[in-house]
Each structure stands twice: as C-alpha cells, then as structure tokens.
C-alpha cells in the first residue's frame, strides 16, 4: 500500500516538476486513526491549510496526511491533545522520491 501511494505521489510530483520544481525535504506522511466526528473535524480543519497539510488517502477511520516540516511539532501537539493516534508512514518524502527515481539534486 505504501508503495502504491508513493508511486502515485511521485507521478504527480514529476509532472509538476517539469514546470515548477518543488522539493519535499523532511515532509512526513502520517497515518492518522480517526475514532469520532470530533477528530474528523480536527483533520478537516488542518486540511484547510494546503501549504501545510496534504491529503493522500482517506477512509472513514483513517487518513494519510503529508505534513510540512514547518508544522510538524504543532501537528504532533494537536494530535496528542485530541488523543488522535498517528504513525509515520514516510519519514522524508523527498528521500523516497530520490530513491524511487534515482534523481539527485546537485
């Protein structure tokens, strides 16, 4: 599952890179477990900040979010405060892209 998500993201990134290179150093993808509507609302509020949070996958009880490194600490605090369980799926999106494509910045 992780590889499918990563491959999809990679294709999107590469298509955008041709026009406007963007790098994802230290962006992290989290699996977030949602237990109730209150927790879902918190996730929805985060997603209103597209520069900081990007939705990769969503089901009723789970989302995968890519989180900007600038807000990692804030994100973890919000999750702890609201008793939302998370786990890291991809610790560094840029490293994954480079490993999958063999592309390295100079």
C-alpha positions as CSV (number, residue, x, y, z in Angstrom):
1,X,0.0,0.0,0.0
2,X,2.8,2.4,0.9
3,X,4.5,1.8,-2.4
4,X,1.2,2.5,-4.4
5,X,0.7,5.7,-2.6
6,X,4.3,6.7,-3.0
7,X,4.2,5.9,-6.7
8,X,1.1,8.0,-7.3
9,X,2.6,10.9,-5.4
10,X,5.8,10.5,-7.4
11,X,3.9,10.7,-10.7
12,X,2.2,13.9,-9.6
13,X,5.4,15.4,-8.3
14,X,7.3,14.6,-11.5
15,X,4.6,16.1,-13.7
16,X,4.7,19.3,-11.7
17,X,8.5,19.3,-11.5
18,X,8.8,19.8,-15.3
19,X,7.1,23.2,-15.0
20,X,7.9,24.2,-11.4
21,X,10.5,22.2,-9.4
22,X,9.4,21.6,-5.8
23,X,11.2,19.6,-3.2
24,X,9.8,17.8,-0.2
25,X,12.7,17.6,2.2
26,X,11.6,16.4,5.6
27,X,7.9,16.4,4.7
28,X,6.4,13.4,6.6
29,X,3.4,11.3,5.7
30,X,1.4,10.1,8.7
31,X,-1.3,7.5,9.1
32,X,-3.9,9.1,11.3
33,X,-6.6,7.0,13.1
34,X,-9.9,8.6,13.5
35,X,-12.3,7.4,16.2
36,X,-15.1,10.0,16.2
37,X,-16.6,13.0,14.4
38,X,-14.7,15.5,16.6
39,X,-11.4,14.0,15.5
40,X,-12.6,14.1,11.9
41,X,-13.3,17.8,12.2
42,X,-9.8,18.5,13.5
43,X,-8.4,16.8,10.5
44,X,-10.7,18.7,8.2
45,X,-9.6,21.9,9.8
46,X,-5.9,21.0,9.2
47,X,-6.7,20.3,5.5
48,X,-7.9,23.9,5.1
49,X,-4.1,24.7,5.2
50,X,-3.0,23.2,1.9
51,X,0.6,24.6,2.3
52,X,1.0,22.6,5.5
53,X,-1.2,19.5,5.1
54,X,-1.9,17.4,2.1
55,X,-4.4,14.5,2.0
56,X,-3.0,11.4,0.4
57,X,-5.7,8.8,1.4
58,X,-9.0,8.8,3.2
59,X,-11.3,6.3,4.6
60,X,-13.9,6.6,7.4
61,X,-11.5,5.7,10.1
62,X,-8.1,6.6,8.7
63,X,-6.4,9.3,6.7
64,X,-2.8,9.6,5.4
65,X,-1.5,13.2,5.6
66,X,1.6,14.7,4.3
67,X,2.8,17.3,6.8
68,X,5.1,20.2,6.1
69,X,8.2,20.1,8.3
70,X,7.5,23.7,9.5
71,X,4.4,22.5,11.3
72,X,5.5,19.0,12.5
73,X,5.7,20.0,16.1
74,X,2.3,21.7,16.1
75,X,0.8,18.7,14.3
76,X,2.0,16.3,16.9
77,X,0.8,18.6,19.7
78,X,-2.7,18.8,18.2
79,X,-2.8,15.0,17.8
80,X,-1.7,14.4,21.4
81,X,-4.1,17.0,22.8
82,X,-7.0,15.4,21.0
83,X,-6.0,11.8,21.6
84,X,-5.6,11.0,18.0
85,X,-3.3,8.1,17.3
86,X,-0.7,8.5,14.4
87,X,2.1,6.6,12.9
88,X,4.8,7.7,10.4
89,X,4.4,6.1,7.0
90,X,7.1,8.0,5.2
91,X,9.6,10.0,7.3
92,X,11.0,12.0,4.4
93,X,9.1,12.3,1.2
94,X,12.0,13.8,-0.8
95,X,14.3,10.9,0.1
96,X,11.6,8.5,-1.1
97,X,11.3,10.4,-4.4
98,X,15.0,10.3,-4.9
99,X,15.3,6.6,-4.0
100,X,12.4,5.7,-6.4
101,X,13.7,7.8,-9.3
102,X,17.4,7.8,-8.8
103,X,17.2,11.6,-9.2
104,X,19.5,13.7,-7.0
105,X,19.7,17.4,-6.8
106,X,23.1,19.0,-7.5
